[in-house]
Amino acid sequence: MNQNWEDRVAAAWSAFDTYPEERAHEFRALIDTLVAELPDDSPLGPFEQACAWDSTGHSDKAVPLYREALARGLDGYKGRRAKIQLSSSLRNTGRAEEGVELLIPELDAPSDELDDAVRATLALCLSSLGRDREGLSLVLGALAPHLPRYQRSMANYARALVEPGV
């Protein structure tokens, strides 16, 4: 879509926190209005609608929309966001294993600013499956580079949680 449309979507999201829970339907209606401007086969439509449902507490309604956006070819940065958010929604709806399966390949994807979000969401999915050591390892590994000291130690501790003999 064009930059004007992207700017209006960004403005809507910037105002999201001004919508109290009882007005969540108004926010979703605003997103629906913007989505109506898109071509029928655009992957951005279901993605933005999924985000709106998800952000207003309806992971169950978001899941099929994220899947539709990805099936329509949503890729790049927004595609990666969709995978992270879909995995979180799957976890919230009791399907954490599907979330894990979706995010594992993202660990090897080209690095970007979403790397830590991938690891954090994957850690939550793993924890929901009783795989807390793996989840903690991911979180420590993501945190280590941000520490002013102890980076190497924390990275080693992260590996030791999941690799025998380390």
C-alpha positions as CSV (number, residue, x, y, z in Angstrom):
1,M,0.0,0.0,0.0
2,N,1.1,3.6,-0.2
3,Q,2.9,5.6,2.5
4,N,-0.3,7.7,3.3
5,W,-2.1,4.5,4.2
6,E,0.8,3.2,6.3
7,D,1.0,6.5,8.1
8,R,-2.7,6.4,8.9
9,V,-2.4,2.8,10.2
10,A,0.6,3.9,12.3
11,A,-1.4,6.9,13.7
12,A,-4.3,4.5,14.6
13,W,-1.9,2.3,16.5
14,S,-0.3,5.3,18.2
15,A,-3.7,6.2,19.6
16,F,-4.5,2.6,20.6
17,D,-3.9,3.2,24.3
18,T,-6.5,6.0,24.3
19,Y,-9.2,3.3,23.7
20,P,-10.4,1.8,27.1
21,E,-11.5,-1.8,27.0
22,E,-15.2,-0.9,26.6
23,R,-14.3,1.0,23.4
24,A,-12.1,-1.7,21.9
25,H,-14.8,-2.3,19.2
26,E,-14.3,1.3,18.1
27,F,-10.6,0.7,17.6
28,R,-11.2,-2.5,15.6
29,A,-13.8,-0.6,13.5
30,L,-11.1,2.0,12.7
31,I,-8.7,-0.7,11.6
32,D,-11.5,-2.3,9.5
33,T,-12.2,1.0,7.8
34,L,-8.5,1.3,6.8
35,V,-8.4,-2.3,5.7
36,A,-11.4,-1.7,3.4
37,E,-9.2,0.5,1.3
38,L,-6.9,-2.4,0.5
39,P,-7.2,-4.7,-2.5
40,D,-9.2,-7.8,-1.5
41,D,-6.1,-10.1,-1.8
42,S,-3.8,-7.9,0.3
43,P,-2.0,-9.7,3.1
44,L,-1.9,-6.5,5.1
45,G,-5.7,-6.5,5.7
46,P,-5.9,-9.7,7.7
47,F,-2.6,-8.9,9.4
48,E,-3.9,-5.5,10.7
49,Q,-7.2,-7.1,11.7
50,A,-5.4,-9.9,13.5
51,C,-3.3,-7.3,15.4
52,A,-6.4,-5.4,16.4
53,W,-8.2,-8.5,17.6
54,D,-5.1,-9.7,19.4
55,S,-4.4,-6.4,21.1
56,T,-8.0,-6.2,22.3
57,G,-7.8,-9.5,24.0
58,H,-9.2,-11.9,21.4
59,S,-6.4,-14.2,20.4
60,D,-8.9,-16.8,19.2
61,K,-10.2,-14.4,16.5
62,A,-6.6,-13.3,15.6
63,V,-5.2,-16.8,14.9
64,P,-7.1,-17.4,11.6
65,L,-6.4,-13.8,10.4
66,Y,-2.7,-14.2,11.0
67,R,-2.7,-17.5,9.2
68,E,-4.6,-15.8,6.3
69,A,-2.1,-13.0,6.1
70,L,0.8,-15.4,5.9
71,A,-1.0,-17.6,3.4
72,R,-1.5,-14.5,1.2
73,G,2.3,-14.0,1.2
74,L,3.0,-11.6,4.1
75,D,6.7,-11.6,4.4
76,G,9.6,-9.5,5.5
77,Y,9.4,-7.6,8.7
78,K,5.6,-7.8,9.0
79,G,5.7,-11.4,8.1
80,R,8.1,-12.0,11.0
81,R,5.9,-10.0,13.3
82,A,2.9,-12.1,12.2
83,K,4.7,-15.3,13.1
84,I,5.7,-14.0,16.5
85,Q,2.2,-12.7,17.2
86,L,0.5,-15.8,15.8
87,S,2.8,-18.0,18.1
88,S,1.8,-15.9,21.1
89,S,-1.9,-16.2,20.2
90,L,-1.5,-20.0,19.7
91,R,0.0,-20.2,23.1
92,N,-2.9,-18.1,24.6
93,T,-5.4,-20.5,23.0
94,G,-3.7,-23.7,24.3
95,R,-1.7,-24.6,21.2
96,A,1.8,-23.7,22.4
97,E,3.3,-26.6,20.4
98,E,2.2,-25.0,17.2
99,G,3.8,-21.8,18.3
100,V,7.1,-23.5,18.9
101,E,6.9,-25.1,15.5
102,L,6.3,-21.7,13.9
103,L,9.1,-19.9,15.7
104,I,11.9,-22.5,15.7
105,P,12.8,-21.6,12.0
106,E,12.9,-17.9,13.0
107,L,15.9,-18.6,15.2
108,D,17.9,-19.1,12.0
109,A,16.3,-16.2,10.0
110,P,18.3,-13.2,9.1
111,S,18.9,-11.1,12.2
112,D,16.8,-8.0,12.9
113,E,15.3,-6.0,15.8
114,L,12.7,-8.8,16.3
115,D,15.3,-11.4,17.3
116,D,14.7,-11.0,21.0
117,A,10.9,-11.0,20.6
118,V,11.2,-14.3,18.7
119,R,13.2,-15.8,21.6
120,A,10.9,-14.3,24.3
121,T,7.8,-15.6,22.7
122,L,9.4,-19.0,22.0
123,A,10.4,-19.1,25.7
124,L,6.8,-18.5,26.7
125,C,5.6,-21.3,24.4
126,L,8.2,-23.7,25.7
127,S,7.3,-22.8,29.3
128,S,3.6,-23.5,28.6
129,L,4.8,-27.0,27.5
130,G,6.7,-27.6,30.7
131,R,10.1,-27.0,28.9
132,D,11.2,-24.2,31.3
133,R,14.9,-24.9,31.0
134,E,14.9,-24.4,27.3
135,G,12.8,-21.3,27.6
136,L,15.1,-19.8,30.3
137,S,18.1,-20.6,28.1
138,L,16.6,-18.6,25.2
139,V,15.8,-15.7,27.5
140,L,19.3,-15.6,29.0
141,G,20.8,-15.9,25.6
142,A,18.7,-13.0,24.3
143,L,19.5,-10.9,27.4
144,A,23.3,-11.5,27.5
145,P,24.3,-9.1,24.7
146,H,22.4,-6.3,26.4
147,L,24.2,-6.6,29.7
148,P,27.0,-4.1,30.4
149,R,29.0,-6.9,32.0
150,Y,28.8,-10.7,32.4
151,Q,27.9,-11.2,28.7
152,R,30.1,-14.2,28.2
153,S,29.1,-15.8,31.6
154,M,25.4,-15.4,30.9
155,A,25.7,-16.8,27.4
156,N,27.6,-19.8,28.8
157,Y,25.0,-20.3,31.5
158,A,22.3,-20.2,28.9
159,R,24.0,-22.9,26.9
160,A,24.6,-25.0,30.0
161,L,20.9,-25.1,30.7
162,V,20.2,-27.2,27.5
163,E,23.6,-28.7,26.5
164,P,24.8,-31.6,28.6
165,G,28.4,-31.3,29.8
166,V,28.8,-27.5,29.2
